[in-house]
Amino acid sequence: MTSGRPLPHPARDDLELTQVLFALSDPVRLDLVRQLASGPQEMADCLAVEPPLPKSTKSHTMKVLREAGVIRNEPRGRNRIVSLRREDLDSAFPGLLDAVLDGEGTA
């Protein structure tokens, strides 16, 4: 997606725990969140997993996370930059993101 139009993102006060937990419940989406924990990435670089995800799956993954308020997906020139909404999530649900990220490898 190289469109420069902004996408809707929920406001911090509109974040819902059930939507955030649902977005984080999928292993592919959780992997993306873990990638973004170290900083923003161009959308083309996100989810560089093997085997590569189909474009439609990647788009749906981004949409679920964005609509839940977990990530921000913003145009920057001809690219889109995806970042974790850590401040918003920490404010709305203190400790949740750290607990999810620290839970890596426990299943």
Secondary structure, DSSP 8 states (H G I E B T S, - for coil): ----S------GGG--HHHHHHHHTSHHHHHHHHHHTT--EEGGGTT--SS---HHHHHHHHHHHHHHTSEEEEEETTEEEEEE-HHHHHHHSTTHHHHHHHTTT--
